[in-house]
């Protein structure tokens, strides 16, 4: 087992969603300086779903013309595109163009569409590429994918994004609805602190992360130490095998379960035939459900669920949730328990905790235990458990599908994007159109 290969696989996985994750955490600095204001998150959600044309194209190519798509070439293109787009954001994110008499951040929106296409397409290209390496490196890749959310969050914390302080403000009586015998009223005002460095620097840092991902991918392809980590009879370059016999071996031979009987009767035509169609459907439904919750449904209400408990609770829950993702992948590296029953149990636990988080978001700005310190602890723990359990489930599903061959990992990426799409489509009208969720003033909300 090569430590270098593990490191490269992790850095490669980091580039999968780092640009879009970084854009989301930078919103508090971007929004006040662009004409779209807080409508921007809604626009971003729509752009990300439009970008699913990328994975749709790749999936259809694998289905209709197997072997015709050069997987490595596609990865080079999308990583390079992501690097250039994030670099250009550093220069043009504030630039506006008048469209129909209204100023619009056209450069920001167009470059975001490119970034979303890059990240969405990575789901159906990066994962299948990992078939070239030994099975244990797939879990390391998932750790890197988790780091793609953690690193931008840590950079944003250092930057000081969204840090708010409540300051006393004295105002004359006729400027407030509050009453006072002295003719003055004392209120707390939310004052957002200036960032330690600009959004431009942040985008350049994101671009540097994409460059690191590109270098890691190059080394995964050409470094001699990595070449030794290819399994025997390996999947050569994602395009075509040298012989039909090799192709059949790659798609059917299980790679991670040496105890599986070689003469076991096939239960279905999917992959190695180790799982029946009912079990395959069960796996993919759980995969779609877990990604809908973790990638779209709960993140869209995170601020509503946490902000009522205070700014510290919000930042702590966001940071710990980002840490929990790679932590779950790290646990799966040593305890890859591929039990379908355990997978279902963890999904139920994660979904139950997610229901509690959703409930607190619906009750915002006055959720349960809002005036009790235990409420802060519970909501932070809820986010940790939610991300930890469902992230573990997603990694184990990836491990299972890796056994089933290259095409199974392509479908894995497609279902990940489908689940995320369904979650986003469900939450967009609730949050952005019907305003079902409401947030209070971070300093003045009074709850019974």
C-alpha positions as CSV (number, residue, x, y, z in Angstrom):
1,X,0.0,0.0,0.0
2,X,1.5,3.3,-1.1
3,X,1.2,6.4,1.1
4,X,1.9,8.5,-1.9
5,X,-1.0,7.0,-3.8
6,X,-3.3,7.5,-0.9
7,X,-2.3,11.2,-0.7
8,X,-2.8,11.7,-4.5
9,X,-6.2,10.0,-4.4
10,X,-7.2,12.3,-1.6
11,X,-6.0,15.4,-3.4
12,X,-7.7,14.2,-6.6
13,X,-11.0,13.7,-4.7
14,X,-10.6,17.2,-3.1
15,X,-11.1,18.8,-6.6
16,X,-14.5,17.2,-7.1
17,X,-16.6,19.8,-5.4
18,X,-14.2,22.3,-3.9
19,X,-15.1,25.2,-6.2
20,X,-18.9,25.1,-5.7
21,X,-18.5,24.4,-1.9
22,X,-16.2,27.4,-1.8
23,X,-18.7,29.6,-3.6
24,X,-21.4,28.7,-1.1
25,X,-19.3,29.6,2.0
26,X,-18.3,32.9,0.4
27,X,-21.9,34.1,-0.1
28,X,-21.9,36.4,3.0
29,X,-19.1,38.4,1.4
30,X,-20.4,38.3,-2.2
31,X,-24.1,39.0,-1.7
32,X,-23.8,42.6,-0.3
33,X,-21.8,43.7,-3.3
34,X,-23.8,42.4,-6.3
35,X,-27.2,43.5,-7.6
36,X,-28.8,40.0,-7.1
37,X,-28.5,40.3,-3.4
38,X,-29.8,37.3,-1.4
39,X,-31.6,36.0,-4.5
40,X,-28.1,34.7,-5.6
41,X,-28.4,31.4,-3.7
42,X,-31.6,30.7,-5.6
43,X,-29.9,31.4,-8.9
44,X,-27.0,29.2,-7.8
45,X,-29.4,26.3,-7.1
46,X,-30.9,26.6,-10.6
47,X,-27.5,26.9,-12.3
48,X,-26.2,23.7,-10.5
49,X,-29.2,21.8,-11.7
50,X,-28.8,23.1,-15.2
51,X,-25.2,21.8,-15.0
52,X,-26.5,18.2,-14.7
53,X,-26.4,18.1,-18.5
54,X,-22.7,17.2,-18.1
55,X,-23.2,14.0,-16.1
56,X,-26.2,13.2,-18.3
57,X,-24.1,13.3,-21.4
58,X,-21.3,11.2,-19.9
59,X,-23.8,8.6,-18.6
60,X,-25.6,8.4,-22.0
61,X,-22.2,7.9,-23.7
62,X,-21.3,5.1,-21.4
63,X,-24.7,3.5,-22.0
64,X,-25.0,4.0,-25.8
65,X,-21.4,3.9,-26.9
66,X,-19.4,2.0,-24.2
67,X,-15.7,2.6,-24.4
68,X,-16.0,5.5,-26.9
69,X,-15.5,8.3,-24.3
70,X,-11.9,8.9,-23.2
71,X,-12.4,9.2,-19.5
72,X,-9.0,10.6,-18.7
73,X,-9.3,13.3,-21.4
74,X,-12.7,14.4,-20.0
75,X,-11.2,14.7,-16.5
76,X,-8.3,16.8,-17.8
77,X,-10.8,19.1,-19.5
78,X,-13.1,19.6,-16.5
79,X,-10.3,20.1,-14.0
80,X,-8.6,22.6,-16.3
81,X,-11.9,24.4,-16.9
82,X,-12.5,24.5,-13.1
83,X,-9.1,26.0,-12.5
84,X,-9.5,28.7,-15.1
85,X,-13.1,29.5,-14.0
86,X,-12.2,30.0,-10.4
87,X,-9.2,32.1,-11.4
88,X,-11.3,34.3,-13.6
89,X,-13.9,34.7,-10.7
90,X,-11.2,36.5,-8.8
91,X,-11.2,39.2,-11.4
92,X,-14.7,39.4,-12.6
93,X,-17.1,38.4,-9.8
94,X,-18.2,42.0,-9.1
95,X,-18.5,43.0,-12.8
96,X,-22.1,43.8,-13.9
97,X,-23.8,44.1,-17.3
98,X,-27.1,45.9,-17.9
99,X,-29.7,43.3,-19.1
100,X,-33.2,44.6,-20.0
101,X,-32.4,47.8,-18.1
102,X,-31.3,46.0,-14.9
103,X,-27.7,45.4,-13.8
104,X,-26.8,41.7,-13.6
105,X,-23.7,39.8,-12.5
106,X,-23.4,38.0,-15.8
107,X,-19.8,37.1,-15.4
108,X,-20.4,35.6,-11.9
109,X,-23.4,33.6,-13.1
110,X,-21.7,32.3,-16.3
111,X,-18.5,31.3,-14.5
112,X,-20.7,29.6,-11.8
113,X,-22.4,27.6,-14.5
114,X,-19.0,26.4,-15.7
115,X,-18.0,25.5,-12.2
116,X,-21.2,23.6,-11.6
117,X,-20.8,21.7,-14.8
118,X,-17.2,20.7,-13.7
119,X,-18.3,19.5,-10.3
120,X,-21.4,17.7,-11.4
121,X,-19.5,15.9,-14.2
122,X,-16.9,14.9,-11.7
123,X,-19.4,12.6,-10.1
124,X,-19.5,10.4,-13.2
125,X,-15.9,10.6,-14.2
126,X,-13.7,10.7,-11.0
127,X,-15.4,7.7,-9.4
128,X,-15.0,5.4,-12.4
129,X,-11.4,6.5,-12.9
130,X,-10.7,5.1,-9.4
131,X,-11.3,1.6,-10.9
132,X,-7.7,1.8,-12.1
133,X,-6.4,1.6,-8.6
134,X,-6.7,-1.0,-5.9
135,X,-10.0,-1.0,-4.0
136,X,-8.7,0.5,-0.8
137,X,-7.9,3.8,-2.6
138,X,-11.6,4.4,-3.3
139,X,-12.2,5.2,0.3
140,X,-9.3,7.6,0.3
141,X,-10.9,9.3,-2.7
142,X,-14.1,9.7,-0.6
143,X,-12.0,11.3,2.1
144,X,-10.8,13.8,-0.4
145,X,-14.3,14.5,-1.5
146,X,-15.2,15.3,2.1
147,X,-12.1,17.5,2.3
148,X,-13.5,19.5,-0.7
149,X,-16.1,20.8,1.7
150,X,-13.9,21.1,4.8
151,X,-11.0,23.1,3.3
152,X,-13.1,26.0,1.9
153,X,-15.0,26.1,5.2
154,X,-11.7,26.4,7.1
155,X,-10.4,29.1,4.8
156,X,-13.7,31.0,5.2
157,X,-13.3,30.8,9.0
158,X,-9.8,32.2,8.8
159,X,-11.2,34.9,6.5
160,X,-13.9,35.7,9.0
161,X,-16.9,35.2,6.7
162,X,-20.2,36.0,8.4
163,X,-18.8,36.9,11.8
164,X,-21.3,39.1,13.5
165,X,-21.2,41.0,16.8
166,X,-24.1,42.5,18.6
167,X,-23.5,46.1,19.7
168,X,-25.6,48.4,21.8
169,X,-27.4,51.2,20.0
170,X,-29.3,54.0,21.6
171,X,-32.0,55.6,19.5
172,X,-34.7,58.3,20.0
173,X,-38.1,57.1,21.0
174,X,-39.8,58.2,17.7
175,X,-37.5,55.9,15.7
176,X,-38.6,52.7,17.3
177,X,-41.7,50.9,18.3
178,X,-40.4,50.2,21.7
179,X,-41.5,52.3,24.6
180,X,-39.2,53.9,27.2
181,X,-39.8,56.4,30.1
182,X,-36.6,58.2,29.3
183,X,-37.4,58.8,25.6
184,X,-34.5,56.6,24.6
185,X,-34.5,52.9,23.7
186,X,-31.5,50.5,23.9
187,X,-31.3,47.9,21.2
188,X,-28.7,45.4,19.9
189,X,-27.6,45.8,16.4
190,X,-26.0,43.1,14.3
191,X,-22.6,44.4,13.0
192,X,-20.8,42.1,10.5
193,X,-17.1,42.3,10.9
194,X,-14.9,43.0,7.8
195,X,-13.1,40.0,6.3
196,X,-9.4,39.4,7.0
197,X,-8.9,39.1,3.2
198,X,-11.0,39.8,0.2
199,X,-13.2,37.5,-1.9
200,X,-10.7,37.9,-4.7
201,X,-8.0,36.2,-2.6
202,X,-10.4,33.5,-1.7
203,X,-11.1,32.6,-5.3
204,X,-7.4,32.5,-6.1
205,X,-7.0,30.1,-3.2
206,X,-9.8,27.9,-4.7
207,X,-8.0,28.1,-8.1
208,X,-4.8,26.9,-6.4
209,X,-6.7,23.9,-4.9
210,X,-7.9,23.0,-8.4
211,X,-4.3,23.2,-9.6
212,X,-3.3,20.8,-6.8
213,X,-6.1,18.4,-8.0
214,X,-4.7,18.6,-11.6
215,X,-1.2,17.8,-10.5
216,X,-2.5,14.9,-8.4
217,X,-4.4,13.5,-11.4
218,X,-1.2,13.8,-13.6
219,X,0.8,11.9,-11.0
220,X,-2.0,9.2,-10.6
221,X,-1.6,8.6,-14.4
222,X,2.2,8.7,-14.8
223,X,4.0,8.3,-11.5
224,X,5.8,4.9,-11.3
225,X,4.9,4.3,-7.7
226,X,1.2,4.7,-8.6
227,X,1.6,2.3,-11.5
228,X,2.5,-0.4,-9.0
229,X,-0.8,0.1,-7.2
230,X,-2.9,-1.0,-10.2
231,X,-4.6,-4.3,-9.7
232,X,-3.5,-7.1,-11.9
233,X,-5.5,-7.3,-15.1
234,X,-6.3,-3.7,-14.4
235,X,-8.7,-1.3,-16.2
236,X,-6.2,0.3,-18.5
237,X,-7.3,3.8,-19.5
238,X,-11.0,4.1,-19.3
239,X,-11.4,3.9,-23.1
240,X,-11.1,0.4,-24.4
241,X,-9.6,-2.8,-23.1
242,X,-7.0,-4.7,-25.2
243,X,-9.3,-7.6,-25.5
244,X,-12.9,-8.5,-24.9
245,X,-11.7,-11.1,-22.4
246,X,-10.0,-8.4,-20.3
247,X,-13.1,-6.2,-20.5
248,X,-15.3,-9.0,-19.2
249,X,-12.9,-9.7,-16.4
250,X,-12.8,-6.0,-15.4
251,X,-16.6,-5.7,-15.2
252,X,-17.3,-8.9,-13.5
253,X,-14.5,-9.9,-11.1
254,X,-15.1,-8.8,-7.5
255,X,-12.1,-6.8,-6.2
256,X,-12.8,-6.3,-2.5
257,X,-14.2,-9.6,-1.3
258,X,-11.7,-12.4,-1.5
259,X,-14.1,-14.7,0.4
260,X,-16.9,-14.5,-2.2
261,X,-17.2,-17.9,-3.9
262,X,-15.9,-17.8,-7.4
263,X,-18.6,-20.2,-8.6
264,X,-21.5,-18.3,-6.9
265,X,-24.7,-18.3,-9.0
266,X,-25.4,-14.9,-10.5
267,X,-28.5,-13.3,-9.0
268,X,-28.8,-10.6,-11.7
269,X,-27.1,-9.3,-14.8
270,X,-25.9,-6.2,-12.9
271,X,-22.1,-6.2,-12.4
272,X,-20.8,-9.4,-11.0
273,X,-24.3,-10.7,-10.3
274,X,-23.7,-10.8,-6.5
275,X,-26.9,-8.8,-5.8
276,X,-30.4,-9.3,-7.0
277,X,-32.2,-6.6,-8.8
278,X,-34.3,-6.0,-5.7
279,X,-31.0,-5.4,-3.7
280,X,-29.6,-3.2,-6.5
281,X,-32.7,-1.1,-6.4
282,X,-32.5,-0.9,-2.6
283,X,-28.9,0.3,-2.8
284,X,-29.6,2.9,-5.4
285,X,-32.7,4.2,-3.6
286,X,-30.7,4.7,-0.4
287,X,-27.9,6.3,-2.4
288,X,-30.3,8.8,-4.0
289,X,-32.0,9.5,-0.7
290,X,-28.8,10.0,1.3
291,X,-27.4,12.4,-1.4
292,X,-30.7,14.3,-1.6
293,X,-30.6,14.9,2.2
294,X,-26.9,15.7,2.5
295,X,-26.4,17.7,-0.7
296,X,-29.6,19.6,-1.0
297,X,-32.4,19.3,1.5
298,X,-30.7,19.9,4.8
299,X,-28.0,22.3,3.6
300,X,-30.7,24.6,2.3
301,X,-32.1,25.0,5.8
302,X,-28.9,24.9,7.8
303,X,-28.9,28.6,8.7
304,X,-32.6,28.4,9.7
305,X,-31.9,25.4,12.0
306,X,-28.8,26.9,13.6
307,X,-28.8,30.7,13.6
308,X,-31.6,31.0,16.3
309,X,-29.2,29.3,18.7
310,X,-26.5,31.9,18.0
311,X,-23.7,32.7,15.7
312,X,-21.3,30.3,17.5
313,X,-23.7,27.4,17.2
314,X,-24.1,28.1,13.5
315,X,-20.4,28.2,12.7
316,X,-19.6,25.3,15.0
317,X,-22.3,23.1,13.4
318,X,-21.2,24.1,9.9
319,X,-17.5,23.4,10.7
320,X,-18.1,20.1,12.5
321,X,-20.5,18.9,9.7
322,X,-17.7,19.6,7.3
323,X,-15.2,17.6,9.5
324,X,-17.7,14.7,9.9
325,X,-17.7,13.9,6.2
326,X,-14.0,13.0,5.8
327,X,-14.1,11.5,9.3
328,X,-16.9,9.0,8.2
329,X,-14.7,8.1,5.1
330,X,-11.7,7.6,7.4
331,X,-13.8,5.2,9.6
332,X,-15.0,3.4,6.5
333,X,-11.3,2.8,5.5
334,X,-10.8,0.6,8.5
335,X,-14.3,-0.7,9.1
336,X,-15.9,-1.2,5.6
337,X,-19.0,-3.1,6.8
338,X,-21.0,-3.8,3.7
339,X,-24.1,-5.1,5.3
340,X,-27.3,-4.0,3.6
341,X,-29.1,-4.3,6.9
342,X,-26.6,-1.9,8.6
343,X,-26.8,0.4,5.6
344,X,-30.6,0.6,6.1
345,X,-30.3,1.1,9.9
346,X,-27.8,4.0,9.5
347,X,-30.0,5.6,6.9
348,X,-33.0,5.5,9.2
349,X,-30.9,7.0,12.1
350,X,-29.5,9.7,9.8
351,X,-32.9,10.5,8.4
352,X,-34.4,10.7,11.9
353,X,-31.8,13.1,13.0
354,X,-32.3,15.0,9.8
355,X,-36.1,15.2,10.6
356,X,-35.2,16.8,13.9
357,X,-33.0,19.4,12.1
358,X,-35.7,20.1,9.6
359,X,-38.2,20.5,12.5
360,X,-36.0,23.1,14.2
361,X,-35.6,24.9,10.9
362,X,-39.4,25.0,10.4
363,X,-39.8,26.4,14.0
364,X,-37.2,29.2,13.3
365,X,-36.7,31.8,14.7
366,X,-38.0,30.2,17.9
367,X,-37.1,26.4,17.8
368,X,-37.0,24.1,20.8
369,X,-34.6,25.0,23.7
370,X,-33.7,28.2,22.0
371,X,-33.0,29.9,25.3
372,X,-31.2,26.9,26.8
373,X,-27.6,26.1,26.3
374,X,-28.6,22.4,25.8
375,X,-30.3,23.5,22.6
376,X,-27.0,24.7,21.2
377,X,-25.3,21.4,22.1
378,X,-28.2,19.3,20.6
379,X,-28.3,21.1,17.3
380,X,-24.5,20.8,16.8
381,X,-24.6,17.1,17.7
382,X,-27.5,16.6,15.4
383,X,-25.6,17.9,12.5
384,X,-22.5,15.8,13.3
385,X,-24.6,12.6,13.6
386,X,-26.6,13.4,10.5
387,X,-23.5,13.9,8.3
388,X,-21.5,11.1,9.9
389,X,-24.1,8.4,9.4
390,X,-25.2,9.3,5.9
391,X,-21.6,9.9,4.7
392,X,-20.6,6.5,5.9
393,X,-23.6,5.0,4.0
394,X,-22.5,6.8,0.8
395,X,-18.9,5.5,1.1
396,X,-20.0,1.9,1.8
397,X,-22.3,2.0,-1.3
398,X,-19.3,3.3,-3.3
399,X,-17.3,0.4,-2.0
400,X,-20.0,-2.1,-2.9
401,X,-20.5,-0.7,-6.4
402,X,-16.7,-0.6,-7.0
403,X,-16.8,-4.4,-6.7
404,X,-19.5,-4.5,-9.5
405,X,-17.3,-2.9,-12.1
406,X,-16.6,0.3,-14.0
407,X,-20.2,0.8,-15.3
408,X,-21.6,0.4,-11.8
409,X,-19.5,3.4,-10.6
410,X,-20.8,5.4,-13.6
411,X,-24.3,4.7,-12.5
412,X,-23.3,5.5,-8.9
413,X,-22.3,9.0,-9.9
414,X,-25.5,9.4,-12.0
415,X,-27.7,8.5,-9.1
416,X,-25.7,10.8,-6.8
417,X,-26.6,13.7,-9.1
418,X,-30.2,12.5,-9.5
419,X,-30.7,12.5,-5.7
420,X,-29.1,15.9,-5.4
421,X,-31.3,17.2,-8.2
422,X,-34.6,15.9,-6.7
423,X,-33.6,17.3,-3.3
424,X,-32.9,20.7,-4.8
425,X,-36.1,20.8,-6.8
426,X,-38.1,19.9,-3.7
427,X,-36.5,22.5,-1.5
428,X,-36.2,25.4,-3.9
429,X,-39.9,26.4,-3.9
430,X,-40.2,25.9,-0.2
431,X,-37.2,28.1,0.7
432,X,-37.1,30.6,-2.2
433,X,-40.6,30.9,-3.6
434,X,-43.0,30.3,-0.7
435,X,-40.6,31.5,2.0
436,X,-41.8,28.6,4.3
437,X,-38.8,29.1,6.5
438,X,-38.1,32.4,8.3
439,X,-35.0,33.7,10.1
440,X,-35.0,36.2,13.0
441,X,-32.6,39.0,13.8
442,X,-29.4,37.5,15.2
443,X,-29.4,40.0,18.0
444,X,-33.0,41.0,18.7
445,X,-35.2,38.0,18.2
446,X,-37.2,37.4,21.4
447,X,-38.7,34.0,22.0
448,X,-41.0,32.9,24.9
